């Protein structure tokens, strides 16, 4: 079974805006929700959107959801009930795409976290998870390009959509459902003259096939790119991903076999050319 979305198919299958990217590095304050702390960090850097690694952040409480099958007869997939584990959890790896929703900072984060005994992965709830200890994090931001949470007729979700832009070398992008991840990234990059880049992304894939030979046979997944890159126009995309049962998998995406499920948010960071 593959995902079937309720609305009309959008003609443009990859949406992108140019961006002038700048490094972001700073402290997330203890006692703030993850959303408050990240919003403050981006404001301090004068950035409206970007991508941030939350590796090393300890949360108490930690709140998250898993992907889930839809039961509402409308959406192709949905979310589990909120997971509310006790004690402190430290994020091992996580990517947050950062933007705006209804006039306020907002983020979308998938990652892996541990309490020292158990390891779990999911979709972080940034308004319900609190930074337990001050910590330094880093990422990328842009002053004039961002992701805006907007209603999407095709999926019936509210989804991060690239907005703003200019003539910068980077890209904020969204790849739409059913598009093969590798092919779409390569096509998008080529269209904008980018051959070598780092790739930062979160999203979902409908039934995952890995180049190493294993697979994740699940309609609904949540994933993050893990060291993905574009080299001479070819995309190499390792991911970390979780399914509806909480099973975590790692591997490199196989070309031509990994259709986007609901959405894939992507920042393409071109590498500086060596003179």
C-alpha positions in Angstrom: 0.0 0.0 0.0 1.3 3.5 -0.9 0.2 6.9 0.4 -2.8 8.4 -1.3 -3.3 12.1 -0.4 -6.8 13.6 -0.4 -6.2 16.8 -2.5 -5.3 17.8 -6.0 -1.8 17.1 -7.1 0.3 20.2 -7.1 2.0 20.8 -10.5 5.3 22.0 -9.1 6.9 19.0 -7.4 9.9 20.8 -5.8 9.5 24.2 -4.4 12.7 26.3 -3.8 13.9 29.7 -2.8 17.4 31.0 -3.0 19.2 31.8 0.3 22.2 33.6 1.6 23.3 31.2 4.4 25.2 32.2 7.5 26.5 30.1 10.4 24.6 30.0 13.6 26.2 29.1 16.9 25.1 29.9 20.4 23.6 28.8 23.7 20.2 27.4 24.3 19.1 28.7 27.8 18.1 26.2 30.5 14.5 26.4 31.6 13.2 27.5 28.2 11.2 25.3 26.0 13.1 24.1 23.0 11.0 26.4 20.8 11.7 29.5 23.0 15.4 28.8 23.2 15.8 28.2 19.4 13.6 31.2 18.6 15.8 33.4 20.7 19.0 32.0 19.2 17.8 32.7 15.6 16.6 36.2 16.6 20.0 36.9 18.1 21.6 36.1 14.7 19.0 38.1 12.8 17.7 35.0 11.0 14.2 34.0 10.0 14.8 30.4 9.0 17.4 27.7 8.7 18.5 24.3 10.1 19.9 23.5 13.5 21.6 20.5 15.0 20.2 19.8 18.5 22.8 17.1 19.3 23.8 17.4 23.0 20.6 19.1 24.2 19.3 17.5 27.4 15.5 17.9 27.9 13.4 17.5 31.1 10.6 16.9 30.3 11.1 15.3 26.9 7.9 15.0 24.7 7.6 13.6 21.3 5.4 11.6 18.9 5.9 8.8 16.4 4.5 8.5 12.9 1.2 6.7 12.8 -1.4 5.5 10.4 -4.3 7.8 9.9 -7.7 6.9 11.3 -9.6 10.1 10.2 -10.4 9.1 6.7 -8.7 12.2 5.3 -4.9 12.3 5.9 -2.6 9.6 4.4 -0.7 9.4 7.7 -0.8 11.0 11.2 0.9 11.1 14.6 0.9 8.8 17.6 -0.3 9.9 21.0 2.3 12.0 22.9 5.2 10.0 24.4 6.1 11.4 27.8 9.1 9.4 29.3 10.3 10.2 32.8 13.6 11.8 33.7 16.2 13.6 31.6 16.8 12.6 28.0 19.8 13.7 26.0 19.5 14.2 22.2 22.2 12.2 20.4 21.4 13.5 16.9 18.6 15.7 15.6 17.9 18.1 12.8 15.5 21.0 13.2 14.2 23.0 10.3 13.4 26.5 11.6 10.8 29.0 10.3 7.5 30.6 11.2 3.9 29.7 11.9 1.1 32.2 12.5 3.5 35.0 13.1 5.8 33.3 15.6 9.0 31.1 15.3 8.3 27.5 14.7 10.4 24.4 14.1 10.1 20.8 12.8 12.6 18.4 14.4 13.3 14.6 14.0 16.0 13.0 16.1 17.3 10.3 18.4 17.5 10.6 22.2 18.6 8.5 25.2 18.2 8.4 28.9 21.4 6.3 29.2 19.5 3.0 29.2 17.0 3.3 26.3 17.3 5.0 22.9 14.3 6.3 21.0 13.6 8.3 17.9 10.7 10.5 16.9 9.2 13.9 16.1 10.1 16.3 18.9 7.4 18.5 20.4 9.3 21.8 20.9 6.7 23.6 22.9 6.4 20.7 25.4 10.1 19.8 25.8 12.3 21.9 28.1 16.0 22.6 27.9 17.4 21.1 31.2 21.0 22.5 30.9 22.5 25.4 29.0 24.2 24.0 25.9 25.9 25.3 22.7 24.4 24.3 19.4 25.1 25.2 15.8 23.5 25.3 12.4 22.7 27.5 9.4 20.4 30.5 9.1 19.2 33.0 6.6 17.9 36.5 7.1 15.7 36.8 4.0 14.6 33.2 3.4 12.6 30.9 5.7 10.1 28.1 6.0 6.5 29.2 6.6 3.9 26.7 7.9 1.1 27.0 5.3 -2.0 24.9 4.5 -1.3 22.4 1.8 -4.3 21.3 -0.3 -2.7 18.2 -1.6 -2.0 16.5 1.7 -4.4 18.5 4.0 -1.5 19.2 6.3 0.0 22.5 7.3 3.5 22.2 6.0 6.8 24.2 6.0 7.0 25.9 2.6 10.0 28.0 1.5 9.4 31.7 1.4 11.4 34.9 0.7 14.7 34.5 -1.0 17.0 36.4 -3.3 20.1 35.7 -5.2 22.1 33.8 -2.6 24.0 30.5 -3.5 22.0 28.3 -1.1 18.5 26.8 -1.3 15.5 26.3 1.0 13.4 23.6 -0.6 10.4 21.4 -0.2 10.0 18.1 -2.2 6.5 17.0 -2.6 4.8 13.6 -2.2 5.7 10.7 -4.5 9.0 12.2 -5.8 12.1 10.1 -5.5 14.3 11.8 -3.0 17.7 11.2 -4.8 16.4 12.1 -8.2 14.5 15.2 -6.9 17.5 16.5 -5.1 19.8 16.1 -8.1 17.3 17.7 -10.5 16.7 20.6 -8.2 20.4 21.2 -7.6 21.2 21.0 -11.3 18.5 23.5 -12.1 20.2 26.0 -9.8 23.7 25.3 -10.9 24.8 23.5 -7.7 27.1 20.5 -8.0 28.7 20.1 -4.6 26.9 20.8 -1.3 25.9 19.6 2.1 22.3 18.5 2.4 20.2 19.1 5.6 16.7 17.7 5.7 13.8 16.2 7.6 10.7 14.6 6.3 9.1 11.2 5.5 9.5 8.5 2.9 6.8 5.9 1.9 8.4 2.5 2.3 12.2 2.9 2.5 14.8 1.1 0.4 18.4 1.3 1.4 21.4 0.9 -0.9 22.9 -1.5 1.6 20.1 -3.9 0.9 17.8 -3.6 3.9 14.5 -1.8 4.0 11.8 -0.3 6.2 8.4 -1.5 5.0 6.2 1.2 6.6 3.8 3.7 5.1 4.5 6.4 7.7 8.1 7.2 8.8 10.0 10.2 10.3 13.6 10.8 9.1 16.5 13.1 9.2 19.5 13.3 6.9 22.7 12.2 8.5 25.8 13.6 6.7 24.1 13.8 3.3 25.9 15.5 0.5 25.9 16.3 -3.2 29.2 15.5 -5.0 29.7 16.4 -8.6 25.9 16.5 -9.0 25.3 13.1 -7.4 23.3 12.9 -4.1 24.5 10.6 -1.4 21.9 10.5 1.4 22.4 8.6 4.6 19.4 8.9 7.0 18.2 7.9 10.4 14.5 7.0 10.5 11.8 5.6 12.8 8.6 3.8 11.9 5.2 3.6 13.6 6.4 0.9 16.0 9.4 2.9 17.2 11.9 0.8 15.2 15.0 2.8 14.3 17.0 2.2 11.1 20.1 3.8 9.4 21.3 3.5 5.9 21.9 5.2 2.6 18.9 5.8 0.3 18.7 3.8 -2.9 18.3 5.8 -6.1 14.8 5.6 -7.7 13.2 3.7 -4.9 12.3 6.2 -2.1 9.2 8.4 -2.7 8.5 11.3 -0.4 5.6 10.4 1.9 4.1 13.7 3.1 6.9 16.2 2.7 10.7 16.6 2.7 12.2 19.9 3.9 15.6 20.5 2.6 18.4 23.1 2.8 21.1 22.8 0.2 24.4 24.4 1.5 26.8 24.7 -1.5 30.4 24.0 -0.7 32.9 26.9 -1.2 35.0 26.4 -4.3 38.7 26.0 -3.7 40.6 28.5 -5.9 
